[in-house]
């Protein structure tokens, strides 16, 4: 696996899935990311981080979300991005299952935590699974 982990996060690709509320949440998170100085790109292959705002209510939506997550994790595995952040309903409803199925996720952001998409530390340095192990719960 090739890694760019030591490089600072400067650009973010954003994928918004699901209902109109998710679109509003995505726009809010994009605004926060841009206000923090991150460059927003539509090219996941060129981004330092990928944020996927998921839907987790319908089975088809869960499957679409998991496909997007797996594609992002594949880019991370090849070193084309450093971080994969998953947000939204799928996180809120299925955190533990999500981490079991996609252990390479770096950070989880539930629907009530979207205002915290920009973490205080250098963009999700602690993995979501490590956070669960250390604290007994997922951040």
C-alpha positions in Angstrom: 0.0 0.0 0.0 1.3 3.4 -0.9 0.7 6.1 1.7 0.5 9.9 1.8 -0.4 9.9 5.5 2.3 12.4 6.5 1.2 15.1 4.0 -1.3 17.8 5.2 -4.9 17.6 4.0 -5.4 20.4 1.6 -8.2 19.2 -0.7 -11.4 17.3 -0.3 -13.8 15.5 -2.6 -17.4 15.3 -1.4 -20.0 12.7 -2.4 -23.6 13.5 -1.3 -26.1 10.6 -1.5 -29.8 10.3 -0.5 -32.6 12.7 0.2 -32.9 16.5 -0.1 -32.0 16.9 3.6 -28.7 15.2 2.9 -28.1 17.7 0.2 -28.6 20.6 2.7 -26.3 18.8 5.2 -23.7 18.3 2.5 -23.8 22.0 1.5 -23.4 23.0 5.1 -20.4 20.6 5.6 -18.8 21.8 2.3 -19.1 25.4 3.5 -17.4 24.5 6.8 -14.6 22.7 4.9 -14.1 25.6 2.5 -14.1 28.1 5.4 -11.3 26.0 7.0 -9.2 26.6 3.9 -9.6 23.3 2.2 -9.9 23.2 -1.6 -13.1 21.3 -2.7 -12.6 19.2 -5.8 -14.9 17.0 -7.8 -12.0 14.7 -8.6 -11.7 12.0 -5.9 -8.5 10.8 -7.4 -6.9 14.2 -6.9 -8.2 14.8 -3.3 -6.3 14.3 -0.1 -9.5 13.3 1.6 -12.9 12.0 0.5 -16.1 12.7 2.5 -19.1 10.6 1.7 -22.5 11.8 3.1 -24.5 8.6 3.2 -28.1 7.5 3.3 -29.0 4.5 5.4 -32.7 4.1 5.2 -33.6 2.1 2.1 -31.6 -1.0 1.2 -30.7 0.4 -2.2 -29.4 3.5 -0.6 -27.3 1.5 1.9 -25.9 -0.5 -1.0 -25.1 2.7 -3.0 -23.4 4.2 0.1 -21.3 1.1 0.6 -20.2 1.1 -3.0 -19.0 4.7 -2.7 -17.2 3.9 0.5 -15.5 0.9 -1.0 -14.4 3.0 -4.0 -13.0 5.7 -1.7 -11.2 3.0 0.3 -9.7 1.6 -2.8 -8.3 5.0 -3.7 -6.9 5.3 -0.2 -5.3 1.8 -0.5 -3.5 2.8 -3.6 -2.3 6.1 -2.0 -4.4 8.4 -4.1 -6.0 9.8 -1.0 -5.1 9.9 2.7 -8.4 9.9 4.5 -11.9 8.6 4.0 -14.6 10.3 6.2 -18.1 8.9 6.2 -21.0 11.0 7.4 -24.8 10.9 7.5 -27.6 8.5 8.1 -25.7 5.3 7.5 -23.2 6.3 10.2 -26.0 7.3 12.6 -27.9 4.0 12.1 -25.2 1.4 11.5 -21.9 2.6 13.0 -20.6 -0.8 14.3 -21.7 -2.7 11.2 -20.2 0.0 9.0 -16.8 -0.3 10.7 -16.9 -4.1 10.5 -17.6 -3.9 6.7 -15.2 -1.1 5.9 -12.5 -1.0 8.6 -10.3 1.5 6.6 -12.7 4.4 7.4 -10.8 7.2 9.2 -13.6 9.1 10.7 -17.4 8.9 11.2 -19.6 11.9 11.4 -23.2 11.3 12.5 -26.2 13.4 11.4 -26.0 15.4 14.6 -22.3 16.0 14.4 -22.1 17.6 10.9 -21.0 20.9 12.4 -17.9 19.0 13.6 -16.8 17.9 10.1 -13.7 20.0 10.6 -11.9 18.3 13.5 -9.6 20.2 15.9 -6.8 17.8 15.1 -5.1 17.3 11.7 -8.0 15.8 9.8 -8.9 12.6 11.6 -5.5 11.3 12.7 -7.2 8.7 14.9 -9.1 6.0 13.1 -12.7 5.4 13.8 -12.0 1.8 14.9 -9.2 2.9 17.2 -11.5 5.5 18.8 -14.1 2.8 19.4 -11.4 0.5 21.0 -10.0 3.3 23.2 -13.3 4.9 24.4 -15.8 2.1 24.0 -17.8 4.2 21.7 -17.5 5.8 18.3 -16.9 9.5 18.1 
